[in-house]
Structure formats: structure tokens, C-alpha cells
Amino acid sequence: MAEIFSEAASITHQLDRFHVKRSIRRGLSRQPKLIPLLEEAITQQNQDRFKAAIDTALGNAETEGEEKRIEDMRKYLEGHWDLLRDWREVSPNKPENARGMGCMESNQRRLAYRMKRRGMYWSEAGAEAVAKVQQGIANRTLKEAVLTVWPNRPVTKATASGKKSKQTRCDGHSPRKD
């Protein structure tokens, strides 16, 4: 795996927003006014305010079931505290216009569908190439993805009429005719 992501100087781990928000909604389902306070404490990485919001929620809990949901939320969030920060705030080399991480589960289906249960076998290099192309399509950086995988491969450009035009390499140069 390290070879695939070798171009990354460092890897920053982050718990995705979907799972954080789901945990908070479940834990504070009967006290929705506390949700913004807890989210703000997490965003600011302020553990004192986080604990104060949890203590308030526990003090207001009306049933043992509600207390258990709040405790489960607290354990989950405290157990992942270092992963609750936004990667854009801690990354030394963040790209311009960087977006949030999103949720991987929704994106892996695209790659898994392409590579599994279709009677195909993938070499490690082939799997990496397919993953980079899929990533390029999703991120609208397909040209860069193709150039990374196949720097000198001839490609055929389609014209506006849908007919094929001359072959060019991925880098835009015409192939040599010897």
C-alpha cells in the first residue's frame, strides 16, 4: 500500500463528518439544542467545552437509555479525539481550494464494482492503474492520472462529430512514424 501512496509526504488521519455527526445525533437525539455546542467544541478542539456539554447532557437525561446513548457517544468521540480535527487545518502541504475528506464508503463502491465479481484478474500494477483512472474521473483530473500511469501511451482523440482523429500520446505529442 505504501508504494501506491508514495507521492504523499505524510498521511493525516481524520474521522469523517458522517460518522461524527451520526454519533452526535444519536447521543443527543432528545437534546438537540446541545448539538451545536458539542460540534463547536469539537471544531475548536476544546476538550473543556466538550466535557461541559456532555455533563450538561447527562444532567438533563431523563432515562437510563438516554444516559447510555450519551455515554456511548462520549466514549466514541473521546476515543477518536485526535481524529476529529479537519485535515486542512493540520496539513502542511494542503492544496489550494482543498475540500473536506467526505466519506469513503460511498466512493469505494465505484472502484469495487469495477474490479470485483466480473471474472477479471488484476495484477498489482493493473489494479493501481484502474484505481488511478477511477480517481482521475472522480476528481476531474483524468489527464494527470493517465499521464502518471501511461506517460507515453498513444491515445485517439474523438472529434466533435464523434469520428476518430489522429493518434496522439497522452502528453499531447504525435507518435513517431518510423
C-alpha positions in Angstrom: 0.0 0.0 0.0 2.8 2.4 0.8 4.1 2.2 -2.8 0.7 3.3 -4.1 0.6 6.4 -2.0 4.4 7.1 -2.1 3.8 10.6 -3.5 2.1 11.6 -0.3 4.7 13.3 2.0 2.6 12.3 5.1 -0.8 10.8 5.8 -3.2 12.6 8.0 -6.0 10.5 9.6 -9.4 12.0 10.1 -12.7 10.6 11.2 -15.2 11.6 8.5 -18.0 14.0 9.3 -20.8 11.5 8.6 -19.8 9.2 11.4 -19.1 12.1 13.8 -22.5 13.7 13.1 -24.3 10.4 13.3 -22.8 9.7 16.7 -23.8 13.2 18.0 -27.3 12.9 16.6 -27.8 9.5 18.3 -26.3 10.7 21.6 -28.2 13.9 21.8 -31.4 13.0 20.0 -33.5 14.2 22.9 -31.5 17.3 23.5 -31.0 18.8 20.0 -30.1 22.3 21.4 -26.8 20.9 22.7 -25.7 19.6 19.3 -24.3 23.0 18.1 -22.4 23.4 21.4 -20.8 20.0 21.1 -20.0 20.4 17.4 -18.4 23.8 18.1 -16.3 22.3 21.0 -15.1 19.6 18.6 -14.3 22.0 15.8 -12.3 24.2 18.2 -10.7 21.1 19.7 -11.7 22.4 23.1 -12.0 19.4 25.5 -13.2 21.5 28.4 -16.2 22.8 26.5 -16.7 19.3 25.1 -16.8 17.8 28.6 -19.1 20.6 29.8 -21.6 19.9 27.0 -21.5 16.1 27.8 -22.0 16.8 31.6 -25.0 19.1 30.7 -26.5 16.4 28.5 -26.0 13.7 31.2 -27.5 16.0 33.8 -30.6 16.6 31.6 -31.1 12.9 30.6 -34.4 11.6 31.6 -33.9 7.9 31.2 -31.2 5.3 31.6 -31.4 4.6 27.9 -30.7 8.2 27.1 -27.7 8.3 29.6 -26.3 5.2 27.9 -26.6 6.8 24.4 -24.8 9.9 25.7 -22.1 7.8 27.3 -21.6 5.7 24.1 -21.3 9.0 22.1 -18.8 10.4 24.7 -16.6 7.2 24.6 -16.7 7.1 20.8 -15.8 10.8 20.4 -13.1 10.8 23.1 -11.7 7.6 21.8 -11.2 9.3 18.4 -10.4 12.8 19.7 -7.2 13.1 17.7 -9.1 12.1 14.5 -11.8 14.7 14.9 -9.8 17.7 13.5 -10.1 18.8 9.9 -7.1 17.7 7.9 -6.9 21.1 6.2 -6.1 22.7 9.5 -3.1 20.5 10.2 -1.7 19.6 6.8 1.5 21.5 5.9 1.0 20.9 2.2 -2.7 21.3 1.6 -3.7 22.1 -2.0 -5.4 25.3 -2.9 -9.2 25.0 -2.7 -8.9 21.8 -0.7 -12.2 20.2 0.2 -13.2 18.1 3.1 -12.5 14.4 3.1 -16.0 13.1 2.6 -17.0 9.6 3.3 -15.1 6.7 1.8 -17.9 4.1 1.9 -19.8 5.9 -0.8 -16.8 6.2 -3.1 -15.3 2.8 -2.8 -18.4 1.2 -4.5 -17.3 2.7 -7.8 -13.9 1.1 -7.6 -15.1 -2.2 -6.1 -17.7 -2.6 -8.8 -15.1 -2.1 -11.5 -12.7 -4.6 -10.0 -14.7 -7.3 -8.3 -17.1 -10.1 -9.4 -16.7 -9.6 -13.1 -14.5 -12.6 -13.8 -11.4 -10.4 -14.2 -7.9 -10.8 -12.7 -5.9 -7.8 -11.8 -2.1 -7.6 -11.4 -0.9 -5.2 -8.7 0.1 -2.7 -11.4 -3.1 -3.1 -13.3 -5.2 -2.6 -10.1 -3.2 0.5 -9.3 -3.8 1.9 -12.8 -7.5 1.3 -12.7 -7.7 2.9 -9.2 -5.8 6.0 -10.5 -8.0 6.3 -13.6 -11.2 6.0 -11.4 -9.7 8.6 -9.1 -9.0 10.9 -12.0 -12.5 10.6 -13.3 -14.0 11.3 -9.8 -11.7 14.3 -9.2 -11.8 15.6 -12.8 -8.0 15.1 -13.1 -8.1 12.2 -15.5 -5.4 13.7 -17.8 -2.9 13.8 -14.9 -4.0 10.3 -13.8 -3.4 8.9 -17.2 -0.1 10.7 -17.6 1.0 9.2 -14.3 0.1 5.6 -15.3 0.9 5.7 -19.1 3.2 8.7 -19.8 3.9 7.7 -23.5 0.8 5.7 -24.4 -0.9 6.7 -27.7 -4.5 7.8 -27.4 -7.1 8.5 -30.0 -8.9 11.8 -29.8 -12.6 12.0 -30.7 -13.7 14.9 -32.8 -16.9 16.9 -32.3 -18.6 14.7 -35.0 -17.7 11.6 -33.0 -15.1 10.4 -35.6 -11.7 9.4 -34.6 -8.9 11.8 -35.4 -5.1 11.3 -35.4 -3.4 9.4 -32.6 -1.5 11.4 -30.0 0.4 10.5 -26.9 -1.1 11.4 -23.5 1.4 14.2 -23.3 -0.1 15.8 -26.5 2.7 14.9 -28.9 2.1 12.8 -32.1 3.7 9.4 -32.1 6.7 8.9 -34.3 6.2 7.0 -37.5 9.4 5.1 -38.3 
